[in-house]
Amino acid sequence: MTGKKFTIEHGKIWQRPDQAYFDYKDAAKGVDPEKLEWGGKYKVLREKRDIAVFGACIYEMTGQPTFAQMNDKSASPDAFLLQSETDETTTNLAPVEITFYGRSKIGPPEESLVDRLAKEGGKFREKLPPDYWLLVHIGIGLTPNHLEVAHRLNEMNAQFGVFSIQEVSSHPDTILRFVVYNDPDCKTKDINLGEVFYNLSKSSIPGVVTQMKGFPPKAA
């Protein structure tokens, strides 16, 4: 961990991932599913869902209390994750940019995932600041080459973390494939989202915490 304090302005209220997800579900009640996925006015709502799911995956991978917060202070980053160290005295805080790779209304993407990210105007070309995390929500049914993304990051000597989530099954349980691209071998794990949320709800981790300060996250 670096000794540099985290300085991006953010709020002080953080939600446990399951709490953030249930808030998303409440907000999405009555919204047409197609409009929810494609409507520009629901972009923030989709990002609230994604940061909650991302937080659950990070918790499942690390076992450390993790909390989510949307960014309502500025246009970037989209959201934040806060994670408590096991000694409960140190917190790591990550700014998170969220992007989508999947079908449009007219069909599947014409370019590969790595080409989408690395093209002019893509997230890799934006050269995200050090210590940022990029979350890619991959659409259902796609089979991107994850190793290509990991290799490109290695070539770039990227100082930001890149992860993806993708629903690979919805029955009987929602299973997400979680990928860590900064790992040379593309660390991948299929995660039962409902099970993680249930375990969180039964844990001693508070549903909401108040925290203003933190350090940038450790290298992904």
C-alpha positions in Angstrom: 0.0 0.0 0.0 1.2 3.5 -0.7 1.3 6.2 2.0 -0.5 8.6 -0.3 -3.9 9.8 1.0 -6.9 9.4 -1.3 -8.0 12.9 -2.3 -10.9 12.6 -4.8 -14.0 14.2 -3.3 -16.6 11.7 -2.3 -19.5 11.2 0.1 -19.3 9.7 3.5 -22.1 7.1 3.4 -21.1 3.6 2.1 -23.4 0.6 1.6 -22.6 -3.0 2.0 -23.0 -4.5 -1.6 -26.2 -6.4 -0.9 -27.8 -3.2 0.6 -26.7 -1.2 -2.5 -28.2 -3.9 -4.8 -31.5 -4.0 -3.0 -31.7 -0.2 -3.2 -31.1 -0.6 -7.0 -34.0 -3.2 -7.1 -36.3 -0.8 -5.3 -35.4 2.0 -7.7 -35.9 -0.2 -10.7 -39.4 -1.3 -9.7 -41.9 -0.5 -12.4 -39.3 0.3 -15.0 -39.6 -1.6 -18.3 -36.7 -4.1 -18.4 -35.8 -3.1 -22.0 -35.8 0.6 -21.2 -33.7 -0.1 -18.0 -31.0 -1.8 -20.2 -31.0 0.6 -23.1 -32.5 3.9 -21.9 -30.0 6.7 -21.4 -31.9 8.1 -18.5 -31.3 4.8 -16.6 -27.5 4.8 -17.0 -26.9 5.8 -13.4 -29.3 3.1 -12.2 -27.4 0.5 -14.2 -24.2 1.7 -12.7 -25.6 1.4 -9.2 -26.4 -2.2 -10.0 -23.0 -2.9 -11.4 -21.0 -1.3 -8.5 -23.1 -3.4 -6.0 -22.3 -6.6 -8.0 -18.7 -5.6 -8.3 -18.4 -5.0 -4.5 -19.9 -8.4 -3.9 -17.3 -10.0 -6.2 -14.4 -8.2 -4.5 -15.7 -9.3 -1.1 -16.0 -12.9 -2.3 -12.5 -12.9 -3.7 -10.8 -11.2 -0.7 -13.0 -12.0 2.3 -12.6 -8.4 3.4 -15.6 -6.1 4.2 -16.4 -4.1 1.1 -18.7 -1.1 0.6 -20.1 0.8 -2.4 -20.9 4.4 -3.2 -22.1 6.1 -6.3 -20.3 9.4 -7.2 -22.6 12.3 -7.0 -19.9 14.9 -6.7 -18.5 14.9 -10.3 -18.7 13.2 -13.7 -15.8 10.9 -13.1 -15.3 8.3 -11.6 -18.7 6.7 -11.8 -18.5 5.1 -8.3 -16.2 4.1 -5.5 -15.5 1.0 -3.5 -14.2 1.0 0.1 -12.6 -2.0 1.6 -11.6 -2.5 5.3 -8.3 -4.3 6.1 -8.6 -7.3 8.4 -7.1 -5.2 11.3 -10.3 -2.9 10.9 -8.1 0.2 11.3 -7.1 0.8 7.6 -9.3 1.3 4.6 -8.5 1.2 0.9 -10.6 3.3 -1.4 -10.9 2.8 -5.2 -12.4 5.1 -7.8 -14.3 3.0 -10.4 -15.1 3.7 -14.0 -17.9 1.5 -15.4 -18.3 0.6 -19.1 -20.5 -1.9 -21.1 -19.4 -4.3 -23.8 -22.4 -6.2 -25.3 -25.2 -6.1 -27.8 -26.7 -2.9 -29.0 -30.3 -2.7 -30.3 -29.1 -3.7 -33.7 -26.9 -6.7 -32.8 -23.7 -7.9 -31.1 -20.5 -5.8 -31.1 -18.5 -5.9 -34.3 -15.1 -5.4 -32.5 -13.4 -7.6 -29.9 -13.3 -6.6 -26.3 -9.6 -5.6 -26.4 -10.1 -3.6 -29.6 -13.1 -1.8 -28.0 -11.0 -0.9 -25.0 -7.9 0.0 -26.9 -9.3 2.0 -29.8 -9.2 5.8 -30.1 -11.6 7.1 -27.4 -11.6 3.7 -25.6 -11.0 3.3 -21.9 -7.4 2.1 -22.4 -6.6 5.1 -24.6 -8.0 7.5 -22.0 -5.1 6.3 -19.8 -7.0 6.1 -16.6 -5.2 7.6 -13.6 -3.1 5.3 -11.4 -5.1 3.5 -8.7 -8.4 3.8 -10.7 -10.3 0.6 -11.4 -12.2 -0.1 -14.6 -15.2 -2.4 -14.5 -16.4 -3.9 -17.7 -20.0 -5.2 -17.7 -20.0 -7.9 -20.5 -23.3 -8.8 -22.1 -24.9 -12.2 -21.8 -23.9 -14.8 -24.4 -20.6 -13.2 -25.5 -17.3 -15.1 -25.3 -14.6 -12.4 -25.3 -10.9 -13.3 -25.3 -9.9 -12.4 -21.8 -6.3 -13.2 -22.2 -6.0 -10.7 -25.0 -7.0 -8.0 -22.6 -4.6 -9.1 -19.9 -1.7 -9.2 -22.4 -2.6 -5.7 -23.7 -2.6 -4.4 -20.1 0.8 -6.0 -19.5 2.2 -4.4 -22.7 0.9 -1.0 -21.5 2.4 -1.5 -18.0 -1.1 -0.3 -16.9 -1.2 1.3 -13.4 -5.0 0.9 -13.1 -7.0 -2.2 -12.4 -9.3 -3.8 -14.9 -12.1 -6.3 -14.0 -15.2 -7.7 -15.7 -18.5 -9.2 -14.7 -20.8 -11.2 -16.9 -23.9 -13.2 -16.1 -23.4 -16.8 -17.3 -26.5 -18.4 -15.8 -29.8 -17.1 -14.3 -31.5 -20.4 -13.3 -31.8 -21.7 -10.7 -29.3 -19.1 -9.4 -27.6 -16.1 -10.9 -24.0 -17.0 -11.6 -21.5 -14.3 -12.6 -18.1 -14.8 -14.2 -15.7 -12.4 -12.5 -12.3 -11.7 -14.3 -9.2 -10.0 -12.9 -7.2 -8.8 -16.0 -4.2 -7.5 -14.2 -3.4 -11.1 -13.3 -1.2 -12.5 -16.1 -3.3 -15.6 -16.2 -6.6 -13.8 -16.0 -7.8 -14.9 -12.6 -11.4 -16.0 -13.2 -14.1 -17.2 -10.8 -17.8 -18.0 -11.2 -19.7 -16.5 -8.3 -23.2 -17.3 -7.1 -24.5 -13.8 -6.5 -27.5 -14.7 -4.4 -25.3 -16.8 -2.1 -22.9 -13.9 -1.6 -25.7 -11.5 -0.8 -27.2 -14.0 1.6 -23.9 -14.5 3.4 -23.4 -10.7 3.6 -26.9 -10.2 5.0 -26.1 -12.8 7.8 -22.7 -11.4 8.5 -21.6 -9.0 11.2 -20.5 -6.5 8.6 -22.7 -3.3 9.0 -25.1 -2.5 6.2 -24.0 1.1 6.2 -20.8 2.8 7.3 -19.7 6.4 7.5 -16.1 6.9 6.3 -14.4 9.9 4.6 -10.7 9.1 4.4 -8.8 6.2 2.9 -5.8 5.1 0.9 -5.7 4.2 -2.7 -6.2 0.5 -3.3 -3.3 -2.0 -3.4 -2.3 -3.1 -6.8 -4.9 -5.4 -8.4 
